[in-house]
Amino acid sequence: MESNSPIIAAPSLLAADFTMLAAELQKVETAGGDWLHLDVMDGHFVPNLTFGPPIIQALRPKTAKFFDVHLMVERPADLLDAYIDAGADAVTFHWEADTHHHRTVQRIHDHGKKAGIAFVPSTPVSALEAILPYVDIVLVMSINPGFGGQKYLPESTKRIAHLVQLRSELGAHFQISVDGGVNSQTMFEIAEAGADILVTGSAFFGSSDPKSYIHSIKGLRKFP
């Protein structure tokens, strides 16, 4: 992505009040969030359980926002159709949870959706090199996934910069998304490293001024 392209602000539903999802979705709309990040957890790949296709399907008619579905599940290829049918605009699955990455990416593309690959902090960036030219999004987990509200792992900044370098070397065009510990203190470092998409949960839904917070994210500039 070009360094002068705007940062995409993607509030994460994981941090919302699940008893008031329609109102929380309206908060994203009012604040000017670009994407809605939807964390799907199965209680196996990560130690938490969130929601499935029915919630996404229920939310889909209520907004035109881009639905960024992040599958933190075992055997993601078995679940693609259900989440695409529910209304996903992009499906991101974990490198660690799949074997035939190219096939899974192609299946997502065959549905006309964006395909993303995510990886946990213990997976080296170099492990993804073979799949990078084929994906639309690379999701850097800047925490150990499973729960919101964790602190940003500082080594993630180098991982973002490494992806920027690989993107240039490979002539690839994927967007770099960062998920975990994104807040008003860490957003500058993350953007400066070259991130294109900032997923933000607790900092957004817990903000006293969500609109101003989103404006701050979208006003950031990428330097690489």
N, C-alpha and C positions, 0 to 999 in steps of 0.2 A: 504494500500500500504506500501511497505517497505520504511524505512526512507532513504535508500541509492538509491532508484529509482529516475531517473532524473525527474526534473520538466518539465511539458509540457507547452510550450509557445503558446498561442492561440490569435493571433491578431484578433481584432474585426472589422468587416467590417463597423460597424456603424460610425466609425471615418474616413473612407476613403473618397476620393473625388469621389462622385457618377457619375461624368461626365467622369471619367477615370478608371472604375472598372477593366478593363483588365490590365492596368499598375499598379494599386494598388495591384492586385493579384500577379503580377510578383514581386512586392516589398516584399511581404510575402515569396515567393519562394526564392528570392535571399538572404534575411536576415536569412533564416533557420527556419522560424516559423513552428511549428509542426502541429497545427490545424488551421482552419479558423472558427472563431466564427461568427455566423450569427444571428443577433438580429431581430426577426420578431415582430413588434408592430402593433396593430390594431386600435389605437386611442381611445380605450374604457378601456381595462384593464390598460393601461398606457397612459399618455397624449401625445402620439406621434404616427406617422405613418411612417413606413419604406418601406419594400418591401415584395413581396410575392414569390410564387413558380417560376414564370417565370425568375426572376433574378437568383435564385439558379440553375435552370435548364440551364440557359445560361452560368453560370460559371463552371458547373460541368465538361464539356469536356476539360476545359483549365488547369486543375490541378488534381493531384492525392492526394492532401491534404485531411485530414480528415475533413468533414463538420459537425460542431457542431452547430445544429440548436436550437436556444433558443426561444421558443414560449411565448411571452409576450402578450397573447391574451385571450379573453373570449372563453369558450367552446372549449378548445384545442383538445378534442377528435374528434370533427367534422372535423378537419383539418389535422389529422395525415397522411392520405393516400396521400394527395396532396404534402406534404413536403417530405415524404419518396420517392414518385415517382419522385420528382424533383432532388433527389440525396443526401438526408441527410444520414449521417453515424450514427449520434446520434440525438435523439429528446428529448429535455428537456422542460417540461411544468411546470407551477406554481401550487404549492400546493393550493394556494388561489383561483385558477381559475377552479378547478376540484373537483368533489365529489367522484367519483369511481376511486381512484388512482391506486389500484391494477389492475383493468380492463384495464386502459389506458396503464400502464406499460406492461401488458401482450400483448396487441395489438402491441406495438412497438417491443417487443421481437419476436412476431410471424413473423415479417418481417425481422428478423435477424439483427436488429439494436440495438445500445445501448440506454437504457432508462435513462433519468435523471429527477430529481425533483429539482425545484428551489423554493426559498422562500424569501420574502421581509424582510427588517429589523425589521418590527413590529411583525413578526411571530416568536414565540419561537422555538428553536431547538427541544424541546421535542414534539412539535406537529407532527413532521415527523417520530417519532420513529417506528410506525407500518409499514411504507413503506420502511424504510432503508434497511432491508435485501433483498429487491427485486430489487433495482435500481443499476445502474452501475455508475451513477454520481450524486452527490449532489452539486447544485450550490448555493453558498452563495452570495446573493446580498449585496455588501458592500457599496452600495448607494441606494437611492430610485430610482427604475428603471424608465426609460423613456427618459433620455437624457444623452449623453456622457459628459466627461469633468468635472464631479463632484469630490469632495474630498472624500477620503476614510473615512468611519465612523469607528472610533477607536474601538468601541465595537464589531466590526466584528471579531477582533482577538480572543476574548473569544469564539465566536460562532464557529470558525474554530476548536479551541482546544476542545470544547465540542463534536463536530462531531468526532474528532479523538478518544476521549474517548468512545463514543457510538459505533463506528465501532469495537473497540476492545472488548467491553462488549458483543456485539451482534454476534461477529464472522462474521461480514459482510465484503464485499470486494469493496465497492464503492470508487470511486475517488472523492476527494474534490476539487471543482473548485471555484474560487473567481473572481467576476466580479464587477468592479467599483473602480475607483481611484487607480488602479495598476500602479505604476510608479517606477522610479529609487530610490525613497526615501522609498516607502512603501513595495516594493517587499521583503525586508529582513524580516520584521516583519511577513508578510503573510506566507512566506516559513517556518520560524521558528515555527509558530503555527501549521504547518502540512499540508498546502495546496499541492495538487498534480498538479493542473492545474491553470495557471495564465492567465486570459483573460485581454488583454491590448489593449486599443483603441487609445485615443488621444496621449498617451506617445509614442506609436509605430509609428503611421502615421505622427506624428509631429516631430519625432526625426531626427536630422541631420545625425545620424549614426545608422540606424535601425538594421544593422547586429550586431554591437557591443552591442546594447541594448538587442537584443534577446539572444546573447551569455551570457550576464550577468544573464538573467532569467534562462537559462538552466544550468548555473553553480551554481545555488543556491542549498543548501542542506536542507532537512527537518530534524528537530531534534527529534520529537517524535518517 
